[in-house]
């Protein structure tokens, strides 16, 4: 009886198919344009095909590879720092009650509430005085402003469902703090870390405003290059760059989908210990 109830209703399949079509349909022209040399309305398909966009992107003399490399380096470093700061901060907020906790949570969320332009303009002045403006290090620091709140709040929810008694039991059996963390704590909260890291990476990867203000145009990233080509109305190159821009999000979603299933990450790791 249970199996029959869990079987998908045909109406559900139609709904799923409709959602899939609605999501994918707008992207179809985006994947056709990079191979179009000439495509005008009302032609359904390009009248002339070509690979000019990919030849341009693959040319080492252009700035595309540099922009992709810079974006990856910045996003990876920002993600790692967000994990190192967000996990302990999330543990403190999720597991402990203390005076001023509400104020601290508000301060952590403040960068996400206040408009980015207002925050960045003030930071830009400070970075100029410190010599951090127009540098990759300055861009990395400013990318932490929107990423750390997401990571901290994500881990706060994970640790709110975490039972620290397992750590105490491990220590009572002779496990060191290091061993307890890697055998007990880390497996339990790992899905939450993956989810938070995924959002931190994507937030940093797609940043345009923070990068252009603090980087001053000297730190070239993929969003800056993509916006430049979009402004020039070169649909072929813009679409090719858009595919590269979307690729990390698709890959991350594919490889981390099992961590987004909604299962509790506070206790989920103990089954494999």
N, C-alpha and C positions, 0 to 999 in steps of 0.2 A: 504493500500500500504506500509506504514511504517513497519507494523508488518511482512509483507512478506519479506521485505528487511532485517529485523533483524534476521530472522530465519537462523539457522546455515546451511551452505552448507555441503552436504555429504563429500566433499573433506576436509572441515575443521575438521569434526569428525575423518576422517582417519588420518589427521595430528596430532590431539590431542592424538589419540590412539597411534600413532607411537612415539610421544614424551614421553608418559606415559610408554610405553614398554621399550624405551631406558633408561629412568631414573630408573625404578624399576628392570629391568632384572639383572644388575650387583649386586644388593643387595640381590637377592634370595639366592645365596650360603652363604651369610653372616648370613642369618636367619636360614639356615639349619645346619651350622657347630656347633652351640652351643648344638645341640641335637645329634651330631654324635660322636660315640665312635671309629669307624673305617670307614674311607672313603678314598679309593684309586682310582686313575685313572685306567681304564676308566669307573668305576661305575658311573651311573647317580645319584644314591642315596646312602647314607651310607649303608654299609653291616651290621653294628652293631650300634644300637641307644643307647643313654645314656644321663644322666643329670649331668654328672660329673662337668661340668662348672658351672651350677647353684648351685650345692651343695657347690662348692668352694666359689662362690660369696656370698652365704647366710651364710657361716660360720663366726661367729663374731670374731673368733680368727685370721682371715686373715685381710689384710689391705684394702680390696676393699671398705668396708663400710666407713672406715675412709677417703679414697681418695675421694669418692663421696661426703661425708659430707663437707670436706674441699673445694672441687670445688664449691659446692653450696653456702657455706658461703662467699667465696671470690667473686664469681660472683655477688651475690645479693648485697653485700656491695659496690662493684665497680660500679654496676649499679645505686644504690641510690646516691652515691657521684657524678657520672657523670651527673645525672639529676639535682642535686642541683647546680652544677657548669656550666653545659652546657646550661641550660634554660636561665639564666640571660645573659650569654655570647652571646648566639644566638640571644637574643632580642636586645642587644646592636649592634651587627653586622648587623642584619637584618633590623632594624628600623631607625638607626641613621647614619648620615654621619659625619665623623670627620677626622682630619688630622692624618695620619699614620694608617688608617684603613687597607689598603692593606698590610702593614708590619705586623700588628697584625694577619691578616688572614694567612699570610705566616708562622709566628711563630707557630700558632696553628696547621697548617698542617705539619710543619717540622718533628715531630716525625713519621708521616706516610710516609714521603718521604725518610728520612734517614734510611738505613738498621738497623733493630732492634738490631743486634749484636753489631754494633758500638755504638749505644745509650746506650745499657745495660752495656757494659763493663765499660764505664765511670761512669755510675750511681752506678755500683757495688763497685767501689773504694770508692765513697762517702758514700754509705750505710755501708760499713765495718767500716769506721771512726765514723759514727753516731750510730753504734750498731744495724742497721736495717737489716743487712744481715742475712740470715738463719732464718728469722722470718716471720710469716704470715702477720704482719702489713707491712713489707717491700714488700712482694709480692703484697699486695693490692695496695700499692702506685705505684709500677712499672706497674701494670695492667692499671692504670689510663692514662698512657702515650698514648696507642693506642685508648682507649675508649673515652676520653674527646673530641678529635678532631672530631670523628664521631658524637657524640651527639651535639656538638656546631654547626657544619656545617649543620646538619639536622634541628636544631631549627632555624638557621639563615634563611634557605629557607622558613620555616613556617612563621616566623615573617616578612619576606619580603612581604608576601601577607596579613598581618594582618592589620586591620584598627583600630588604637587607639582611633578614635572618639567615639566608643562604650563605652570605659572606661570613657571618659570625660562626656558623656551623663549620665552614671550611677552615677558618682560622683555629677553631677549637680542636680540629683534627690535625693541626700542625702545618697547615698551608701558609706560606708567606704572603705578604701583601701583594707582591708581584704575581705570584701564582694564582692567588684568589681572583685578581683582576682578570687575568687571561683565561682562566678556566670557568669562572662563575659570572662575573660582571659583564665582560665583553660579549660572550655569546648571547646573554639575555638582552642586551640593549643594541646589539649589532644591527638588526633591521631598522631601528630608529636612526642609527648613525648613517646608514646607507641612504635612507629617505632624506634626512637633513642635508647630507653631502650632495645628493642629487640636485636639490633645490639651490644650494649654495653655488654649485658649479654653473648651473644654468643662469642664475641671476647675474653672476660675474661675466659669463660668456656673452650675454646679450646687452651688457651695459654700453650705452652710447653717451648719454649726457655727462655722467661722472667722468668718463674717460676723456671726452673732448675738452672739458673744463680744466681738469687737473693735468691731463697729458699735454694740453696745448697744441694738439696736432702733431707733436713730435713722437708720441707713442702711438704707433699705428696698429689698430686692431681691426678685426673683420667687420664689426658693426660700422665703424667709421668708413671703411672702404665700400661697404655695401651701400651706405647712405650716399656716398659720393657718386657711385654709378647710377643709383636710382634717380638722383637729381639730374643726371645727364640724359636720362630717358633712353638709355641703352638697354632695352629689354632682354636681349640675349645674354649679355654679361651679368646683368642684375639677377636674372633667374638662375644662372649657373652658380653665382655666389650665394644666392638664397638656399640652394640645395646643400651647399657646403655648410652654410649657417645652421640649417635644420638637422644635419646629419648627427651631431652629438646628442641632441635632444631625443632623436629616434633611437639611437643606440643605447643611451642611458635608460630610457623607458623600457626598452626590450629586455635588457639585462637585469633591471631592478624591479620588474613587474611583480615578481613573487613577494617582494617586501612591501608592496602597496596593496596587498590583499585585504587589509583591515584586521588581520590577526594581531593579538596582543604581542607586542615586542618586549614587554617587560618580563615575561616568563617563557617566551618562545624558544630560547636557546638552550634550556636545560635538558630538553629531550635528547640531545646529542652528546651529552657529557657522560 
